[in-house]
Amino acid sequence: MALDTLLIETFAYCPHLETSGEIAIKFKQDPLETGIVFIDVDNPDDYIPKFRLLRNRQNRVKALFRVLNRFGIENCLIEVPDKVLTNLLFEKIQDEIESCNNISSISQVKIGDLKISLGVVSSYVSYMKDPDPPIDKKLVKRYLKSAIATYLTTEKVIQKLNPKKVITYNGRYACSKPIVEVCKKYSIPILYHERGATKERYYLSDKSPHDFKSIKASIKQMWELSQDENKEKIAESYFLKKIQGEEIGWVSFTKKQVKGLIPGKNKKYRWTYYSSSDDEFIYVENSMEHPIFSSQTEAIQWLISYVAKLDDVELVIRVHPHKEQKSQRLRNFWNNLSGDNVLVVPSHSPIDSYALAKSSDLVIVYSSTMGVEAAYLGKPVVVIGDATYRGLNCAYEPCTKENLETLLSRNLILPKPKENTFPFGYYYTLFGMPYIYYEPETLFKGKLLGRRLKYSSFLL
Protein backbone atom coordinates (compact mmCIF):
# COMPACT_ATOMS: atom_id res chain seq x y z
CA MET A 1 0.00 0.00 0.00
CA ALA A 2 1.18 3.54 -0.77
CA LEU A 3 -0.60 6.65 0.47
CA ASP A 4 -0.34 10.17 -0.83
CA THR A 5 -0.93 11.82 2.56
CA LEU A 6 -0.65 10.22 6.00
CA LEU A 7 -1.52 11.94 9.25
CA ILE A 8 0.29 10.45 12.24
CA GLU A 9 -1.07 11.54 15.61
CA THR A 10 -0.27 10.91 19.27
CA PHE A 11 -2.49 13.64 20.75
CA ALA A 12 -6.23 13.11 21.20
CA TYR A 13 -7.20 16.31 22.97
CA CYS A 14 -9.06 19.18 21.41
CA PRO A 15 -8.55 20.98 19.09
CA HIS A 16 -5.62 18.95 17.74
CA LEU A 17 -7.49 15.73 17.01
CA GLU A 18 -10.28 17.68 15.31
CA THR A 19 -7.74 19.60 13.28
CA SER A 20 -6.15 16.39 12.00
CA GLY A 21 -9.60 15.24 10.89
CA GLU A 22 -10.22 18.54 9.10
CA ILE A 23 -6.90 18.21 7.29
CA ALA A 24 -7.54 14.57 6.33
CA ILE A 25 -10.78 15.60 4.62
CA LYS A 26 -9.14 18.59 2.93
CA PHE A 27 -6.30 16.44 1.54
CA LYS A 28 -8.50 13.63 0.25
CA GLN A 29 -8.37 13.82 -3.54
CA ASP A 30 -9.46 10.72 -5.47
CA PRO A 31 -7.77 8.64 -6.70
CA LEU A 32 -4.99 9.72 -4.31
CA GLU A 33 -5.32 8.09 -0.92
CA THR A 34 -5.33 9.81 2.47
CA GLY A 35 -4.92 7.96 5.76
CA ILE A 36 -4.59 8.64 9.45
CA VAL A 37 -2.80 6.65 12.13
CA PHE A 38 -3.20 7.25 15.83
CA ILE A 39 -0.33 5.88 17.91
CA ASP A 40 -1.81 4.98 21.29
CA VAL A 41 1.35 5.69 23.24
CA ASP A 42 1.61 6.72 26.90
CA ASN A 43 1.77 10.45 26.13
CA PRO A 44 2.21 12.61 29.29
CA ASP A 45 1.32 15.71 27.27
CA ASP A 46 -2.08 14.42 26.14
CA TYR A 47 -4.53 15.92 28.61
CA ILE A 48 -7.57 13.76 27.97
CA PRO A 49 -9.35 13.13 31.31
CA LYS A 50 -8.89 9.52 32.37
CA PHE A 51 -11.92 9.42 34.66
CA ARG A 52 -14.56 10.05 31.95
CA LEU A 53 -14.90 6.97 29.76
CA LEU A 54 -16.69 8.84 26.96
CA ARG A 55 -13.79 11.27 26.71
CA ASN A 56 -10.90 8.84 26.84
CA ARG A 57 -8.41 8.76 24.02
CA GLN A 58 -9.43 5.73 22.02
CA ASN A 59 -13.13 6.64 22.14
CA ARG A 60 -12.38 10.14 20.79
CA VAL A 61 -10.17 8.67 18.07
CA LYS A 62 -12.76 6.08 17.08
CA ALA A 63 -15.42 8.80 16.93
CA LEU A 64 -13.16 10.74 14.55
CA PHE A 65 -12.59 7.67 12.41
CA ARG A 66 -16.35 7.13 12.07
CA VAL A 67 -16.73 10.67 10.75
CA LEU A 68 -13.82 10.24 8.35
CA ASN A 69 -15.32 7.00 7.04
CA ARG A 70 -18.39 8.99 5.99
CA PHE A 71 -16.12 11.15 3.87
CA GLY A 72 -14.62 8.09 2.17
CA ILE A 73 -11.42 7.94 4.22
CA GLU A 74 -10.98 4.25 5.01
CA ASN A 75 -7.31 4.09 6.02
CA CYS A 76 -7.84 4.90 9.71
CA LEU A 77 -5.69 2.88 12.11
CA ILE A 78 -4.90 2.78 15.82
CA GLU A 79 -1.40 1.44 16.42
CA VAL A 80 -0.28 0.16 19.82
CA PRO A 81 3.51 0.31 20.38
CA ASP A 82 5.58 -2.83 20.89
CA LYS A 83 6.33 -2.75 24.64
CA VAL A 84 8.98 -5.50 24.51
CA LEU A 85 11.11 -3.77 21.88
CA THR A 86 10.58 -0.39 23.55
CA ASN A 87 11.81 -1.75 26.89
CA LEU A 88 14.84 -3.39 25.28
CA LEU A 89 15.98 -0.07 23.82
CA PHE A 90 15.14 1.83 26.98
CA GLU A 91 17.33 -0.48 29.06
CA LYS A 92 20.36 0.69 27.06
CA ILE A 93 20.07 4.23 28.44
CA GLN A 94 18.87 3.58 32.00
CA ASP A 95 22.33 3.99 33.55
CA GLU A 96 22.94 7.18 31.55
CA ILE A 97 19.64 8.64 32.75
CA GLU A 98 20.53 7.91 36.37
CA SER A 99 23.66 10.03 36.00
CA CYS A 100 21.75 13.02 34.55
CA ASN A 101 21.33 15.82 37.08
CA ASN A 102 20.05 18.68 34.93
CA ILE A 103 17.95 19.32 31.84
CA SER A 104 20.98 19.94 29.63
CA SER A 105 22.45 16.49 30.37
CA ILE A 106 19.13 14.85 29.49
CA SER A 107 19.16 16.63 26.12
CA GLN A 108 22.43 14.78 25.31
CA VAL A 109 21.03 11.27 25.84
CA LYS A 110 21.31 9.18 22.66
CA ILE A 111 20.22 5.71 21.55
CA GLY A 112 22.15 4.96 18.37
CA ASP A 113 20.58 7.00 15.56
CA LEU A 114 17.31 7.60 17.44
CA LYS A 115 17.19 11.38 17.91
CA ILE A 116 14.58 11.67 20.62
CA SER A 117 16.07 13.54 23.58
CA LEU A 118 15.43 17.07 22.27
CA GLY A 119 11.69 16.41 22.11
CA VAL A 120 11.82 14.87 25.58
CA VAL A 121 13.39 17.95 27.19
CA SER A 122 11.10 20.27 25.24
CA SER A 123 8.09 18.41 26.64
CA TYR A 124 9.61 18.24 30.10
CA VAL A 125 10.24 21.99 30.49
CA SER A 126 6.69 22.70 29.31
CA TYR A 127 5.21 20.10 31.65
CA MET A 128 7.19 21.53 34.57
CA LYS A 129 6.46 25.12 33.42
CA ASP A 130 10.09 25.98 33.93
CA PRO A 131 13.03 26.33 31.46
CA ASP A 132 15.47 24.99 34.06
CA PRO A 133 13.39 22.63 36.19
CA PRO A 134 14.39 20.17 38.91
CA ILE A 135 14.78 16.66 37.56
CA ASP A 136 12.04 14.12 38.24
CA LYS A 137 13.70 10.90 37.05
CA LYS A 138 10.43 8.99 37.01
CA LEU A 139 8.82 11.52 34.64
CA VAL A 140 11.95 11.78 32.50
CA LYS A 141 12.02 8.00 32.07
CA ARG A 142 8.34 7.99 31.16
CA TYR A 143 8.94 10.63 28.50
CA LEU A 144 11.96 8.79 27.09
CA LYS A 145 10.14 5.47 26.95
CA SER A 146 7.18 7.13 25.20
CA ALA A 147 9.51 8.80 22.70
CA ILE A 148 11.18 5.48 21.89
CA ALA A 149 7.78 3.84 21.44
CA THR A 150 6.63 6.65 19.14
CA TYR A 151 9.79 6.41 17.04
CA LEU A 152 9.58 2.63 16.62
CA THR A 153 5.86 2.65 15.83
CA THR A 154 6.21 5.52 13.35
CA GLU A 155 8.98 3.66 11.55
CA LYS A 156 6.80 0.56 11.31
CA VAL A 157 3.89 2.60 9.96
CA ILE A 158 6.08 4.39 7.40
CA GLN A 159 7.48 1.10 6.12
CA LYS A 160 3.99 -0.38 5.90
CA LEU A 161 2.12 2.50 4.25
CA ASN A 162 4.94 4.23 2.32
CA PRO A 163 3.34 7.72 2.30
CA LYS A 164 4.48 10.50 -0.05
CA LYS A 165 4.09 13.05 2.74
CA VAL A 166 3.29 13.04 6.46
CA ILE A 167 1.36 15.54 8.57
CA THR A 168 1.59 15.67 12.36
CA TYR A 169 0.88 17.95 15.31
CA ASN A 170 3.45 20.57 16.34
CA GLY A 171 6.66 18.56 16.02
CA ARG A 172 8.49 19.61 19.19
CA TYR A 173 7.08 17.30 21.89
CA ALA A 174 8.40 13.96 23.14
CA CYS A 175 5.65 12.11 21.24
CA SER A 176 5.76 14.21 18.07
CA LYS A 177 9.47 14.97 17.54
CA PRO A 178 10.22 11.25 16.87
CA ILE A 179 7.69 11.34 14.00
CA VAL A 180 9.67 14.20 12.47
CA GLU A 181 12.93 12.32 12.89
CA VAL A 182 11.62 9.17 11.19
CA CYS A 183 10.40 11.27 8.24
CA LYS A 184 13.86 12.85 7.97
CA LYS A 185 15.43 9.38 8.02
CA TYR A 186 13.26 8.23 5.11
CA SER A 187 13.35 11.60 3.27
CA ILE A 188 9.59 12.02 3.53
CA PRO A 189 8.27 15.61 3.38
CA ILE A 190 6.47 16.61 6.57
CA LEU A 191 3.85 19.25 7.38
CA TYR A 192 2.99 20.53 10.86
CA HIS A 193 -0.40 21.51 12.20
CA GLU A 194 -1.10 23.54 15.32
CA ARG A 195 -4.03 25.40 16.83
CA GLY A 196 -4.53 28.76 15.18
CA ALA A 197 -3.87 32.31 16.24
CA THR A 198 -7.64 32.53 16.65
CA LYS A 199 -10.25 29.88 17.42
CA GLU A 200 -11.48 29.91 13.82
CA ARG A 201 -8.15 28.98 12.25
CA TYR A 202 -5.40 26.43 12.36
CA TYR A 203 -1.75 26.43 11.32
CA LEU A 204 -0.51 24.16 8.52
CA SER A 205 2.97 24.54 7.07
CA ASP A 206 6.14 22.70 6.16
CA LYS A 207 7.88 24.93 8.72
CA SER A 208 7.74 24.21 12.44
CA PRO A 209 5.42 26.63 14.29
CA HIS A 210 8.42 27.35 16.55
CA ASP A 211 10.86 28.11 13.74
CA PHE A 212 11.86 31.74 14.44
CA LYS A 213 13.81 32.07 11.18
CA SER A 214 10.81 31.02 9.13
CA ILE A 215 8.45 33.37 10.99
CA LYS A 216 10.84 36.31 10.52
CA ALA A 217 11.08 35.61 6.80
CA SER A 218 7.29 35.27 6.50
CA ILE A 219 6.69 38.60 8.25
CA LYS A 220 8.95 40.42 5.80
CA GLN A 221 7.67 38.54 2.77
CA MET A 222 4.01 39.06 3.58
CA TRP A 223 4.55 42.83 3.92
CA GLU A 224 6.67 43.17 0.79
CA LEU A 225 4.31 41.15 -1.42
CA SER A 226 1.09 42.75 -0.19
CA GLN A 227 -0.61 45.08 -2.66
CA ASP A 228 -3.27 46.10 -0.14
CA GLU A 229 -3.67 49.89 -0.14
CA ASN A 230 -4.85 49.73 3.47
CA LYS A 231 -2.03 47.59 4.82
CA GLU A 232 -0.67 50.41 7.03
CA LYS A 233 -4.08 50.85 8.67
CA ILE A 234 -4.42 47.09 9.06
CA ALA A 235 -0.98 46.94 10.68
CA GLU A 236 -1.79 49.77 13.09
CA SER A 237 -5.06 48.12 14.09
CA TYR A 238 -3.05 45.29 15.66
CA PHE A 239 -1.16 47.64 17.97
CA LEU A 240 -4.21 49.75 18.80
CA LYS A 241 -6.21 46.67 19.82
CA LYS A 242 -3.35 45.32 21.92
CA ILE A 243 -2.85 48.64 23.70
CA GLN A 244 -6.59 48.89 24.40
CA GLY A 245 -6.48 45.42 25.99
CA GLU A 246 -8.55 43.62 23.36
CA GLU A 247 -8.01 39.90 22.99
CA ILE A 248 -6.10 39.03 19.85
CA GLY A 249 -5.91 35.29 19.49
CA TRP A 250 -6.62 33.12 22.51
CA VAL A 251 -5.93 35.31 25.53
CA SER A 252 -5.11 38.84 26.73
CA PHE A 253 -2.52 39.13 29.50
CA THR A 254 -3.50 42.71 30.37
CA LYS A 255 -7.11 42.03 31.37
CA LYS A 256 -6.45 42.36 35.09
CA GLN A 257 -4.29 45.46 34.79
CA VAL A 258 -5.54 48.92 35.81
CA LYS A 259 -5.47 51.42 32.96
CA GLY A 260 -2.89 54.12 33.53
CA LEU A 261 -1.51 52.65 36.76
CA ILE A 262 2.28 53.05 36.95
CA PRO A 263 4.87 53.34 39.73
CA GLY A 264 6.39 56.70 40.57
CA LYS A 265 9.64 57.58 38.81
CA ASN A 266 12.64 57.77 41.18
CA LYS A 267 15.51 58.57 38.82
CA LYS A 268 16.17 60.82 35.84
CA TYR A 269 15.93 57.91 33.40
CA ARG A 270 13.61 54.89 33.51
CA TRP A 271 14.62 51.73 31.72
CA THR A 272 11.93 49.04 31.66
CA TYR A 273 12.69 45.39 31.05
CA TYR A 274 9.80 43.15 29.98
CA SER A 275 10.33 39.47 30.68
CA SER A 276 9.07 36.75 28.36
CA SER A 277 8.09 33.10 28.55
CA ASP A 278 10.63 31.17 26.51
CA ASP A 279 10.28 27.55 27.67
CA GLU A 280 8.41 26.62 24.46
CA PHE A 281 11.36 27.59 22.30
CA ILE A 282 14.62 26.89 24.11
CA TYR A 283 14.84 23.20 23.14
CA VAL A 284 13.58 23.49 19.57
CA GLU A 285 15.84 23.25 16.52
CA ASN A 286 16.03 26.39 14.36
CA SER A 287 14.31 28.39 17.05
CA MET A 288 15.66 31.21 19.21
CA GLU A 289 19.18 32.53 18.76
CA HIS A 290 21.16 33.82 21.73
CA PRO A 291 23.62 36.38 20.33
CA ILE A 292 24.84 37.78 23.67
CA PHE A 293 23.57 35.74 26.61
CA SER A 294 22.97 32.01 26.87
CA SER A 295 19.56 32.56 28.48
CA GLN A 296 17.13 35.21 29.64
CA THR A 297 18.17 34.46 33.24
CA GLU A 298 21.78 35.35 32.48
CA ALA A 299 20.63 38.47 30.62
CA ILE A 300 18.55 39.93 33.46
CA GLN A 301 21.25 39.24 36.05
CA TRP A 302 23.82 41.04 33.89
CA LEU A 303 21.44 43.98 33.42
CA ILE A 304 20.81 44.27 37.17
CA SER A 305 24.57 44.39 37.79
CA TYR A 306 25.06 46.98 35.06
CA VAL A 307 22.35 49.33 36.36
CA ALA A 308 23.72 49.13 39.91
CA LYS A 309 26.67 51.27 38.75
CA LEU A 310 24.47 54.07 37.39
CA ASP A 311 23.32 56.99 39.54
CA ASP A 312 20.65 58.43 37.24
CA VAL A 313 18.91 55.27 35.98
CA GLU A 314 16.24 53.04 37.52
CA LEU A 315 15.55 49.62 36.04
CA VAL A 316 11.91 48.55 36.25
CA ILE A 317 11.48 44.83 35.64
CA ARG A 318 7.94 44.08 34.48
CA VAL A 319 7.49 40.35 35.09
CA HIS A 320 5.20 38.84 32.45
CA PRO A 321 1.69 38.07 33.83
CA HIS A 322 1.97 34.61 32.25
CA LYS A 323 4.63 33.77 34.87
CA GLU A 324 1.66 33.25 37.24
CA GLN A 325 1.02 30.03 35.33
CA LYS A 326 4.64 28.87 35.53
CA SER A 327 6.45 26.94 38.25
CA GLN A 328 6.78 28.24 41.80
CA ARG A 329 10.56 28.30 41.39
CA LEU A 330 10.30 30.48 38.28
CA ARG A 331 7.78 32.86 39.89
CA ASN A 332 10.00 33.16 42.95
CA PHE A 333 13.05 33.91 40.81
CA TRP A 334 11.44 36.70 38.81
CA ASN A 335 9.21 38.24 41.46
CA ASN A 336 12.05 38.33 44.00
CA LEU A 337 14.73 39.87 41.81
CA SER A 338 16.45 42.80 43.49
CA GLY A 339 19.40 45.15 43.18
CA ASP A 340 20.50 48.74 43.46
CA ASN A 341 18.33 51.01 41.30
CA VAL A 342 15.95 48.13 40.57
CA LEU A 343 12.16 48.02 40.95
CA VAL A 344 10.34 44.75 40.27
CA VAL A 345 6.73 44.77 39.10
CA PRO A 346 5.65 41.19 39.90
CA SER A 347 3.63 38.99 37.59
CA HIS A 348 0.42 39.47 39.59
CA SER A 349 0.71 43.28 39.71
CA PRO A 350 -2.12 45.41 38.25
CA ILE A 351 0.46 47.89 36.87
CA ASP A 352 -0.47 48.83 33.28
CA SER A 353 2.25 47.40 31.01
CA TYR A 354 1.53 49.86 28.20
CA ALA A 355 1.37 52.92 30.45
CA LEU A 356 4.65 51.75 31.96
CA ALA A 357 6.21 51.62 28.48
CA LYS A 358 4.99 55.16 27.75
CA SER A 359 6.62 56.38 30.98
CA SER A 360 9.96 54.78 30.07
CA ASP A 361 12.97 56.38 28.44
CA LEU A 362 14.16 53.00 27.18
CA VAL A 363 12.55 49.58 26.80
CA ILE A 364 14.69 46.44 26.95
CA VAL A 365 13.47 42.94 26.06
CA TYR A 366 14.87 39.48 25.47
CA SER A 367 12.13 38.23 23.16
CA SER A 368 8.90 39.82 24.42
CA THR A 369 6.44 41.26 21.91
CA MET A 370 6.29 44.28 24.21
CA GLY A 371 9.45 45.32 22.39
CA VAL A 372 7.73 45.84 19.05
CA GLU A 373 4.67 47.30 20.77
CA ALA A 374 6.82 49.83 22.64
CA ALA A 375 8.56 50.71 19.36
CA TYR A 376 5.13 51.42 17.88
CA LEU A 377 4.50 53.74 20.84
CA GLY A 378 7.60 55.70 19.81
CA LYS A 379 9.99 54.34 22.42
CA PRO A 380 13.60 53.29 21.80
CA VAL A 381 13.84 49.52 22.22
CA VAL A 382 16.85 47.25 22.71
CA VAL A 383 16.51 43.52 21.98
CA ILE A 384 19.15 41.51 23.85
CA GLY A 385 17.88 38.06 22.89
CA ASP A 386 15.83 36.97 19.89
CA ALA A 387 12.39 38.00 18.68
CA THR A 388 10.27 37.45 15.59
CA TYR A 389 10.58 41.17 14.82
CA ARG A 390 14.36 41.12 14.97
CA GLY A 391 15.59 42.32 11.57
CA LEU A 392 12.76 44.81 10.94
CA ASN A 393 14.91 47.73 12.15
CA CYS A 394 12.26 48.69 14.69
CA ALA A 395 14.64 48.08 17.62
CA TYR A 396 18.35 48.16 18.39
CA GLU A 397 19.89 44.69 18.11
CA PRO A 398 23.37 44.51 19.70
CA CYS A 399 25.23 41.26 19.02
CA THR A 400 27.93 41.41 21.71
CA LYS A 401 28.18 42.62 25.30
CA GLU A 402 30.53 45.35 24.11
CA ASN A 403 27.91 46.57 21.60
CA LEU A 404 25.27 46.47 24.32
CA GLU A 405 27.40 48.43 26.80
CA THR A 406 28.19 51.06 24.18
CA LEU A 407 24.50 51.42 23.39
CA LEU A 408 23.43 51.68 27.03
CA SER A 409 26.17 54.18 27.85
CA ARG A 410 24.56 56.82 25.64
CA ASN A 411 22.58 59.50 27.47
CA LEU A 412 19.85 59.42 24.85
CA ILE A 413 18.85 56.62 22.47
CA LEU A 414 16.52 57.76 19.72
CA PRO A 415 13.53 55.58 18.79
CA LYS A 416 13.46 53.77 15.46
CA PRO A 417 10.81 54.84 12.91
CA LYS A 418 7.37 53.71 14.02
CA GLU A 419 6.58 52.53 10.49
CA ASN A 420 9.17 49.78 10.84
CA THR A 421 6.81 47.95 13.20
CA PHE A 422 4.10 47.73 10.55
CA PRO A 423 5.17 44.41 8.93
CA PHE A 424 4.83 42.74 12.35
CA GLY A 425 1.39 44.24 12.99
CA TYR A 426 0.20 43.37 9.50
CA TYR A 427 1.35 39.76 9.78
CA TYR A 428 -0.27 39.16 13.15
CA THR A 429 -3.49 40.96 12.23
CA LEU A 430 -3.93 38.59 9.30
CA PHE A 431 -2.25 35.80 11.31
CA GLY A 432 0.29 35.02 8.65
CA MET A 433 0.27 32.92 5.54
CA PRO A 434 0.11 29.38 7.04
CA TYR A 435 -3.20 29.91 8.88
CA ILE A 436 -6.32 28.32 7.39
CA TYR A 437 -9.99 28.72 8.32
CA TYR A 438 -11.81 25.66 9.57
CA GLU A 439 -14.50 24.40 7.21
CA PRO A 440 -17.82 24.40 9.11
CA GLU A 441 -19.45 22.03 6.64
CA THR A 442 -17.09 19.16 7.46
CA LEU A 443 -16.14 17.86 10.89
CA PHE A 444 -17.01 21.02 12.65
CA LYS A 445 -20.71 21.20 11.94
CA GLY A 446 -22.51 19.77 14.94
CA LYS A 447 -21.19 17.78 17.89
CA LEU A 448 -19.61 14.95 15.96
CA LEU A 449 -16.94 14.03 18.51
CA GLY A 450 -18.91 14.24 21.72
CA ARG A 451 -19.35 16.95 24.33
CA ARG A 452 -17.57 20.27 24.17
CA LEU A 453 -14.16 20.37 25.78
CA LYS A 454 -12.18 23.30 27.12
CA TYR A 455 -11.04 24.75 23.80
CA SER A 456 -13.59 23.22 21.49
CA SER A 457 -16.68 25.43 21.43
CA PHE A 458 -15.70 26.57 17.94
CA LEU A 459 -15.35 23.02 16.73
CA LEU A 460 -17.99 20.83 18.31
N, C-alpha and C positions, 0 to 999 in steps of 0.2 A: 504494500500500500504506500502511496505517496500523496501527501497533502500539499495544497498550495499554502494555506495559512493554518498554523496551529497555535492556539492559546494554551499556555501552561500556567496553572494557578496553584497557589498554596494558601491563599487568603480567602476566607468565606464571608468576611463581614462587609457590611454595607458602607460605602457604595461600590466597593471594588469588585465584588462578585457580579453585581448588576452591570457594571461598566464592561466587564469581560463579555457578558452576554450581548450587550448592545453592539460591541465591536464584532463579535462572531456573526451576527446578523448582517451587519454592514459589509463585512468582507466576503459573504457568501455570494459567489458569482458562478452559476452553472456554466460549463461543466466542471469548473475548478472546485475542489473540495475544501471545506473549512471544518476544523475539528477543535475540540477543547478537552483538555486533560486536567483533572483536579488531582493533585498529589496530596493524599490524606496523611500528611506528616505531622508530628508533634510540633506545632508552630507556636512558640511563646508569644508571638506578636499578633496572633489572630484572636481578636477579643470577642468571639462568639460565646454568649453565656452558656455554661455547661449545665445549669440547673433547669433550663427550659427545653424539653425534648423537641418541641416544634421549631426551636431556633438553633438546634445544634448544627454542626457543620455539614454533615452528610445530607441531612434533610434539606438544608438550603440549597446545596449543590444539586440534589436530585430534582428539586422544584425547578431550578434553572434549566436543567437538562430537558424536563418535560416541555417547557416553553420553547426551547430551541428545536426540539423535535417537530413542533408544529410549524416551524419555519423551514423544515426540510434539512436540518442539521442533525445527522445521525451519528457522527463520530464524536460521541460524548462518553468519556471514560473516567472512572475513579481508580487511581493507582495507589496501592498500599506498598510502602517501601519494604525492602527485604531487611528484616531486623538482624538476621544472622550475619550477612555481609557488612551491614552498617557497624555492628559491634566489633567485627574483626578489624576493620579499619580504625575504629575509634580506639581500640586497645593499643595501637601503635603510638598514639600521642598522649596517652594517660600520664606517663611519667613527666613529659614535657609540660603538660598543663599544671601539674602539681608544683612545678618550679616557678610558674608565672606569678608575679606579685603585683603587676600593674597592667593597665589596659594596653600599653604599648607592647609589652612582651607577648600578650595574647595575639596581637595583630601579626606577629612573626611566626606563629605556629603553622607548620606545613605538613601535608601528607602527600608525598610524591608530587604529582602534577595537579593535585586537587587544590585550586585556589579558593579557599572558603573562609579564611580567617578575617579578611577585611569586612565581609558582610556580617560576620559574627560580632565583631566589635562595634560596628555601626548600629546593629540592633541593640547591643548591650547598653551603649551609652544612652540611646533613646529610651529603653526600658527603665533604666535607672535615673533618667532625667538629669544627667550629669556628664559633662565631657571628660571628666577624670574621676570616675566613680571608684568606690571600694570594690574589691573583687569577691564576688560570691561564686566560689568554685562550682557549686552544685548547678547554678544557673548557667554558668559558662559552659560546663560540660553538656548540659541539655541543648544549648544553642549549637555547639559543635556537632553533637550527634545528629541533630535535626538537619544541619547544613550538609553533612555527609550523606544522609538519607536522601535529601533533595537532589544532590548532585548525581548519585547513583541511579535514582529513579528517572531523572531527566534524561540521562544518557541512554537508559534502556528505551525510553519512549521515543527519543530521537532516532535511534537505530531501527525501531519498529515502524515508525510512521514516515520517516524521511521527509520532513516538511521543507518547503522552499523558504519559508520565513516563520519566525516565532514571535509571539506577542506575550508579554507578561507584565505584572504589576510592579512598578517602581524601580526595581533592580538593585537596591542598595542593602536590603535586609538579609538576615542569615538564611532565610528560606526563599529568597528571590535572586540574590547574587549568584548562587551556584547555577541557576538556570542560564544566566548571562554567560558564565564561564564555559558551560558545555557548548553553547551556541558558538562561542569564539573558537573552541577546540575544533568544531566541525565546520567552521566557516559559514555558519547560517546567519543571515541578516536577522536582527532583532529589533522590535519596536517596544516602547514602554508606554504603559497607560498609568494614569494617576488621577485622583479627584481634581476637579477643575478649580479655577480661581473663583468661580461662583458655583452655586448649587445647580445651575442649569447646564454646566459644561464639564467636559473632561479633557484631559491632556492625552495626546497620542503623538509620539514622535520617535524617530530613530536616535534621538539624543536623550540621555538621562535627564530627568527633571531636576537633578542636582548638579548638572554640568554648567558651572559658572561661565566657562569660555563660550559655550554655545548660546547661553542666554544673552551675554554681552553682545555677541555678533548679531543675534536676532533683533535686539533693541535697535542697534544702528541700522541694520538692513531694513527693518520695517519702516523706520522714519525716512530713510533715503528713498525708498521705492514708492512711498505713499504719494498719490496725486491729489489727495483730499485737500480742498481749499480751506477747510475748517480744522485742519489737524492741530494748529496752535491752540485753538479754543478747546478742542477735545483733550489735548495734553494738559492744559491748565485746569480743566474740570476735575482731573484726578487729584491734583494738589488741593484745590478748594474744598472738595468733599472730605479729604483726609483731615484737613485743618479744622473743618467744622464738626468733625467727629462722626461722620457718616460711615457706616459699614461698607467696606469695599472687599468683596470676597466673603470669607466665612466669619470673620470676627473683627471687632474694633477694640483695641487695647486702651483707648482713651475714654471709654464710656463712664468710668467711675471717677474721672478727673474733674476738678472744679474749674470752669472757664476763667481764665485770667489769674489764677492763683499761682504766685511765684514767691520764692524766698527773697528777703531783702539782700541787696548787694553790699558786700563788705569791703571790696577792694576797687581800685580804679578799673581793672579789666576783669571780665568774667569769661572764663573758658568753660564750656559745658561738654562733658563726655557722655554720650548715649551708648549704653551697653547693648549687646545683641545676643540672641540665642543661636549658638553655632553648632550644637551637638548633632544636628542633622547632616552637617556637611563635612565635619573634620575627618571622617574616615570613609570618604567617597573619592574614587579616582576622578581626576580631571575636575575637581571641585575647587575649593578656596585655595588661593595662593597666600603665602605669608612672607612678604618681601622684607620686613624688618624684624618682626617678633615671631616666635614660634607658636604663640597662642595669644588669645585676648587677655588671659590672666597675666602673662608676662608684660603685655603692653600697658595695662592699667597700673601695674606696680611700678613700671619705669616712669610713667607719667606722674604718678604721685610723688616719686622721688625728685623729679625734675621741678615740679611746681613748688616744692618745699624750699627751694633756693631763691624764689622770686618774692619780692616784697609787695609788688603792686598787682598781683594776679591771684584770683581765687579759682579753684577748680571745683565745679559742681558736677558730681557724678550722678546722672539720672539712671537708676537701675531700671531695666526694662520691666514693665508690669507682668510680662509673661514669666518672669523668674518666680512668681508666686506659684506656678505650676511645676517648678523644677524641684530638685532634691533639696532637703533641709541643709545639707552641706553647702550647696551652691548658693542658696538664699543667704545663709549665714556669712559666706565669704563676701558677697557683694554688698549686702546691707550693713555689714560691720566694717567696711573699709574705712580707713582713717589716715590722717597725715596733716602736716602743717599746710595751712591755706586750702584745706579740702572740706567740702560740704557734700555729704551723701544724701540724695533723695531716694529713699528705699522703694522697693518694687510696689509696696502697697500704698504709697503716698498719693494723695489727691492732687498734688502739684500738676499744673497744666504743662505738658511737655512742649506744646507749640508756643505758649506764652513764654516759657523758659528759654526757648531758642531765640525768640524775638528780643529777649533781654540780654542776650549773650553777645560778646564781642568776637568770639570764635567758637565754632562747634567742631568737636573732634569725635570721630567714630572709628570703629574697627570694621564693621560691615553693615551697621544699622541703616535702614532706609531713611531714618531721621536725617542722615547726611544730605541726601538729595532733596528732601523736603525743606531742610534749613537753607540749602542753596537757593531753592525757589523763593524763599522768604527774603532773599538778599543778604544772607549771612556768609562770611567766609568759612569754608569747611575744609578740614584736613582728614583724609582717609589714611589710617595707619595699618590697615589690614587689607581685606579684599571686599569688593561689593559689586553688584551687577551693574552699577552705574560708573564704575571705574573705567576710564577711557573716554568719557563724554566731555571732559574738560569742564565739569561743573564743580569740581573740588580739587584741592591740591593733593598730590599723590606722591609723597616722598618715598624713595626706595631704599634708603639707608638711614641709620640713626644720625649720621652726620647731616644728611639732607634735612631730616626732621628737626634737629636742634637748630640748624640755620634758619629754618622757616619759623620756628617758635620764638626765636630770639628777636624777631622784628617787632617793633612797637605797634605797627599797624599792618594787618594783612587784608588786602582788598578782596571783596567777593568776586567770584567768577560771574560772567554774564548769566542772568536768570534764564535766558532762552536755551542755554545748554542743558537744562534739565528736561526740556520738552520731549526728547525722544523717550526718556524713561516714563514720563506721564502718559504719553500716547500709547506706548506698548502695554502698560498695565491698565489703562482704561479699556482697551480692546482685548486685553488679556492674551496678547501675543498670537503668533501664527499657529502653534500646535493645538490650540483649544478648539473643541468641536462641541456643538450643541447636541444634547440628547434628543433622540427622536421619540416623541410622545406616542407615536402610533405603533411602536414595537413593544419591547419589554416593559416600558414605563407607563403604559396606559392601564390603569387598574392595579389591584394588589395581587400581582401574579406570584410573588415570592413570599407571601405571608404578611404578618403584621408589620407596621412601620417600626423601624429601628431609629436609633439616635440621629443619624444623619440622612435618613432616607425619605423624608416627607415629599421630596421632589421626585422620587423615583417610584414609590410604591402606592 
